[in-house]
Amino acid sequence: MKKEIAIKPGDTAAFRNLTDYCVGTGRVDLALHKEYQDQLAAVQDLCHFRHVRGHGLFSDQLGIWQEWGPPFAPREQWFCFTYLDRMIDAWLENGLEPFLEIGFMPEKLASSPQTLFYWKAHTVPPKDPEEWCRLVRETLKHLVHRYGREKVETWPCEIWNEPNLRGFWENADKEKYLELYRITVQAIREVLPNMRVGGPAICGGEGSQQWIADFLAFCREEKLPVDFVTRHAYLGQQPEHRSRYMYHKMSAPEVLIAEMQESRDIIDSFPQFKGIPMYITEFNTSYNPFCPIHDTNENAAICAALLSRLGDVADGYSYWTFGDVFEEQGIPNRPFHGGFGMMANGLIPKPTLWAFSFFANLRGDCVLRNEHAVAVRREDGGYEAVLWNLCEENKKEPLELSLTFPLQGDAAALLEVVDEETCNPLACWHRMGEPADLTAEQLAFLRAAAQPARRVLEPEPAKEGAGVNLTLAPNAVVRLRLLPVEKTSDPGYEYDWYCKE
């Protein structure tokens, strides 16, 4: 397939880039692991996310709720914020502020024995609502004491996670969730009247849009604050299982965008809530942490297509997750296992990380957006673009692009190429025999193989400016920077003497 794209002076295009708004982290106490912190620092160096969101703020692993009561002695209860402080400190040191998810239930407050995941998250209502509210209030009071009211009240606060799924909320009981929202939002506002709160954090599926409508109707009738609405977005269709791994085809990005637009329209149908932010607090291709698509170049190309459009329907979105230190279905025992993360364990970047990095650093006035590219005019007078070639499973064809930019004078085209040949650590690992335990030599090789191919082209002179001709391999994601060049050669240094071109 061939396409010609000519950008003219004065061209503009609509593009709302919120790639850096938030990123997911899985269970929050994993922030205490060194590998987690190393992965987070590496991702942040490339993407500069502003918020981080994850599960288990009140789960027993973080240990905020503490009880002691030996036989024949009164029960003693207290709060312990040791791990909470370490977690928040680790995030702040990496330039991230929390997008707080209020959940799950401490074991001693759980109204039933239902748990979810390898780490036994208690996904049930509280047996004592007042004790739950006290937990919420005291935690916020501690955060204010440690980090300051002015900072903490800017942290968005989302109540629970996916209550429309039975595993995440006992029986997916909507009425009980709405009551949890009511008492929790009141407890939050007692401590921080200006803190932004929202929900219902639903996942997609049958009846999910009705959850949003019923949630907003309840809040309207009860006169409860709703500062934003949250929901999740995944592309995976009906799954097939192979041992612990899941495989499924993906819906097209435009299907997900349409689903998100429907949620936006429901929100705006309520006059009281019209225009309030909608945040997609989780999105990815598959919803399973053992789906091999997450390790692939196809995943990166899908994400590029989504990142070009999610800002049309949402006020923030959060990829689930930044790294593979993740334990919902057990501790991963191989560097590549289909984990959600942008970075594999061992600090090996996956292709998806580069898609996020390219978009997160795409700053300027948008001059082009179509199904294969977003381009902006930079402050320095140059141009920058992210290009992708998302291919259907049985239609893997290269994409030839001829681009013309209205840039006069000498210029250089800087390319960073991520495709199945140039930046595919998964394929390298496969050809190594898929070792579960990497040697230092193998690990160093895979980290190097996970870097984009970088090269510099000299643009071709064109009547309208500077031309760049590229061939994008199937599922490629490419960063192109077309920059003005000022030649400053040292007198006597003759490049062409040895390097004739």
N, C-alpha and C positions, 0 to 999 in steps of 0.2 A: 504494500500500500504506500502511495506517495501523497504528500500534502505540501502545499506551498502556503506560507504564512508571511504576509507583508505587514509590518507595523509602521504606521505613518505618524508624522508629528501631530500631536494633539489627540491621538487615540486614547480612549479610556475604556475601562471595563470594570464591572462590579466584582469585588472580591473582598470578603471579610475574613481575615486571617487570624484565627484564635488558637492556632496550633499550640502555643506555649501556655495556654490557660491552666491546664491541670494534667496530672498523670496519675495513674493508679499504682497501688503498691501491694495489693494482697493483704495479708494479715499484718496489722501495724506493728506488733511487737517484733517482727522479723527485722525491724530497723536496728535491733541490738546486735545483729550479726555483722562481722567485718566484711564478708563477701557482699552483703546487701549494701553496706555503706560505700564500698569500692565501686559497685555497679552504679549506684545513684550518682556518685561524684562524676563518673565517666559519662553518664547520660546527660547530666546537667551541664557538663562542659560543652556539649554539642547542641543541646536543645533549650536550656535556660527556662524550664517550666517554672510557673509562679505558684501553683498549688499542688498538693499531693493528697490523695484520698485512699483510704483502705478500711478493711473490716476489723472488728474486734476491739474497739476502744474500751469496752467494759467487760470483755471476756476475761477468763481467769488467767490467761497467759500474761496479760499486762499487769494483773494483780492489784487493781485499784481497790476492789472490795475485799476486805479481809475479815475473817471470823475465826474465833477460837472458843471452844466450849466443851471442855472435857466432861465426862459423866458426872452428874451430881454437882455441877458448878454452873453459875450463871453464864449465859452467852455473852461474849464480848465481841464487839464489832468496831472496826476502825477503817480508815482509808489510808492507802499507801500509794504515793505518787512517784516513787523512785524510778520505775521503768518508764512511766509517762514522761517524766522530765527528760530522761535520756533520749527517748524517741523524738520529742519535739525539738530538743537541742540539735539532734543529728539532722533533722529536716532544715531547721533555720540556718545551720552552718552551711548547707548546700543551696541556700537561696530560696527555699521553699516554705510556704506557709500552709497550715492545714486547711483542707476542706473537710470539716469534721463530720464523720458518719456516726450518729448516736446509736450504738448497738455493740455487741449483742448482750444477752442477759448473763450476769454472773450466776454460777451454779446455785449458790445459796439463795438467790432471788427468783430462780426459775420456777414457774408454776407447774411444769411437767418435765419428765426426763428426756424429751425430744432433743436430739443433737444432730448436727450436720458436720460433715468433713472429718478428715483424719484427726484434726485437733479438737473435735467435739465442741463446736460452737452451739450454745444454748439459744435456739431460735424460737423462743416462746414468750408470751406475756409475763409480766412480773406477778408473783403471788401476793406481793404487797405493794400496791401502786405508790403509796407515800414513801416507802423506802427507796423505790426506784427514783422518784423525784428528788429525794434527798441526795442520792448518788449523783444525779445530774447537777444539782445546785452546788454541791461541795466540790465537784470536779471543776466546774467553771470558776468558782471562787478561788480555787488554788491556781488555775491558769492566770487569772487576773493578778493575783498576788505575785506570781513569778515573772510574768511577761508584760503586765500592764494592761489596764482596761482599754486604752486607746487602740492597742494592737489586737487584743483578743476579740473585741467586738467586731472587727473587720473580717474574721474568719467565718465563711459560710458554714451553716450547721444544718445537716440533712438528717432527717429522722428515719432510721432503720434502713434496710436494704432488701429490695425485691419481695415485699410482703404479699405480692400476688402469686408467689410460688410456695407450695406447701412446705418445701424443705427449709425455706428461709423464714417462714412465719407459720406457726402451727395451723393446719387446715386452711391456710390462705384466708383466714377469717377477716373479712374487710371491716366489719363492725368493730372488732377488737383492735385492729390497727388504727382506725380513726380515733378510738378512745385513747390509744397510746399517744397518738399525735397530739390530741387535746391536752393531756396532762403534761406531756414533755415540753411542748412549746410554752405552756404557762410557767413551768419550772425554769426554763431558759430565760424568759423575759423577766422573771423575778430578780435574776442576778444581772442580766445584761439586756436592758430594755431596747437597745439599738442593734442587737445582734440579728443578722439576717438568717431566717429559718425557712425550711421548705421540705417538700416530699413530693410524691410518695415513693420515689426511687423504684418504680416498677420496671420489670423486664418485659419484653415483648411477648406476643402470643395472644391466643384467643381471650377476649375480654379485657385486655390490658388498657385499651383506650377508655373503656367505660370506667376503669379504676380512676383515671385522671379526672373524668367528669364527676364521679361520685365524691372524690376527695375534695374538689373545689366547691361542690355544692354543700358538703358538710361544713367546710370552713366558712363559707358564706353565711350559712344558717346559724352557726355557733359563734360567728364574729371572731374567728381565730386568725391570727396573722399568717399570711403566706407571702413571703418575699420572693420566692422563686419556686418553680416546679422542676423536679428531676425525674429522669427516666434513663433506661439503658437501651443499647442498640447493638444487635449482633446479626450477622449475615448467614449463619449456618442453617441449612435445611435439614430434612430428615436424616438422622445419623445412621451409620453402620459401624459396628464394633469389631475390632480385631484385638483380642486380649484386652489390655487396659487402654488401648488406643481407639480414638474415634475418628472417623472419616465421613465427610459429607460435602456435598456441593454447596456453593455459595450463591445467595441471591445477588443480583446485580446492584451496584452502588445506588443507582437511581431508585430501586425499590426501597432501600433503607431511607433515602432522603424523603421519599413520598410518605413513608410511615411517620417520620419525624415531623413533617409538615402537618399531618393530620393531628398530631398532639398539639402543635402550635395553634392550630385553628380551634381546637377545643378550648384551650386556655383563653384565647381571645374572644370566645363566644360568651364569656362571663364579663360583664361590664366592670365589675369590681377588680378583676384580675387581668384585664386586657393590657398587653404590653409588658407584663412582668417577665423577668428572664426565665428562659428554659435552659437547663443544663443537662447535657448528656453525660452523666457521671461515670458511665462505663460504655466503651464501644470496642469492638474487635471483629474479626472475621468469625471464627468459631468461638463458642461459649465454653469450650472444654479445654482444660490445661494439659491434655495429652492428645492434641490434634496436630499432626505434623505440618499442616499448612502454615502455622505460626513461624516456622523456621525458614520459610521459602522466600524466593524473590517474588512469587505471585502475591504473597501477603503484602509485600512492600508496594507493589503496583496498585493493589486494591486500596491500600491506605492513602496513597497519593491521590487517587481519584476521589476518595472521601474527603480528604483534607482540602481539596479544592472547592468543596461545596457545603460542608457542614456549617460554616458560618452563615449560610443563607437561612438556616432553620433553627439555629441554637445560639445562645449567648456565651457558651463555653462548652468544651467537650474534653473528655479525659480517656486516653487510651488505657486499656486494662491488659498489661501492666508494663512498667519500665524494665523489670528484670525477672529472671527465672528463680530467684530465691522465693519460693512459693510452695505451699504445702497443703492445698485443699484435699488432694487425693494421695497424700504421702510425699515423702522426701524424694525429689528426683535423683536418680542414680546414674544418669548419663548426661553429657553436656548438651546433646540435642535429644529432646523428648517431646517436642510439640508444645513446650511451655508458652504461656501468654507473652513473656517478656520480649522487649526489644533487644535485650542482651542475654546471651546464654551464660550459664555458669562457667567460671573460668575467665570471665571478662572478655568473651568473644562477641563482638557486635554481630547482630543479625541484619539482613538487608533492610528490614523495617526501620531500624534505628536511623538509617541514612535518609529515608523518606521523611521522617519527622524532623531531622536536623535541617534538611534542605528547606522544608516549609517554615520551620521556626525562624530561620534566618532570612526569609524572603521578605524584605522590607522596602517600601517605596510606593509610588503611585502606580496602580495596576493599569496596564495598557492592553492586556490580552488575557482572556480566559476561555478555553474551549475544552473538548473532551480529552485532549492530550497535553495541555500546557496551561501554565499560569506564568505571566511575565510582568515585571514591574520596571519602572524607571527609577534608578537609584539617585540618591542625593548628589553623588559625585558626577552625574551626567551619563553614567553607563547604564547597562540593562542587566537584569538578572531573571532567570527563568527556571522553573522546575518542569521537566518533561517526563512523560511516562507512556508506556505501551502495554496497557492491560489487555491480555489475550484470553479468550475463552479456551477451555481445556483442549478442544480439538481443532483450534484455529490459531496455532502459534505461528505468526508471520512477523517479519521485521517491519518496521515503520520508517519510511524515508521522509525526513522533514527538511524543507528548504525554508529557512527563516531569514527575513530581511529586517534590519533595525535602522532607524533614522539616525545613525551615528556617523559623523564625518571625521576624517582624519585617521591617524594611525590608531589601531585597536588590537587587542588580544582577546581571544575567546578561551576562557578557562573552563575546562570540563572535569566533572567528577561523575564517573559512570558506575552504576550498580546494576549488574545483570547476571544472568546465569553462568556466564563465562568469566567475567572479570571480578566479581565480588559475590562468592557463593560458598561460604564456609561449610554449609551443610553438605554440598557435593564433595568437597575435599575430605570431610570426615567420613562420608560414605565410602570413598575410594580407599581410605586408610583401613577399612574393615569395621567401621563403626565401633571403635574402642570405647568401653565404658569408663576406663581410667586412663587419662591422657598422660603421657610422659611430658617432661618439660619441653623436649624438642617438638613433639606434636602440638602442644599448646601454643608455643611461640609461632609455629607455622600457621595454625588456624587463625590466630589473631591477625597475622599479616595478611592472610588470604581474605579476611573479612573487611579489608579496607577498599574503598572505591579506587578504580583505575583513574589516574589523573594525567591529563595531558593539556597542552596549550596549542591552539590552532591560530593561524593567521586568517582573519576573515577575508572573504573575497570582495573586492570593490564592486559595488552595485550602484545603479543610477539613483536609487532611493537612499543609499547609505552603505551599510556593511552587511554582507551575506554570510550565513553559516549553514553548511549542509551536514546533516547528521543522519545516521542510521541507528535507530533504536532496536535492539534485539528484543525478542519476546519477553514481556514482563520487566523491561528495563525501567529504571528511574534515574534521571540524569539532572545534574545541576549545571547550568550554563551561566557564566558571568562574562559579559561583553564589556570590557573596560577600556577607556581611553589610555593610550600609551604615549609617554613622553620619553623619547630616546635620549639617554644620558651616558653614552659609551665613553670609556676612558680613552683619551688620545693614544693611539698606537695599539690598542687592543682590537685585533681583527678576528672576529668570530669565524668568518668564512675561510680563514687560512687553513684550518684543519677540518672544519665542519661544513663542508660544502653541501648545499641542499638543492 
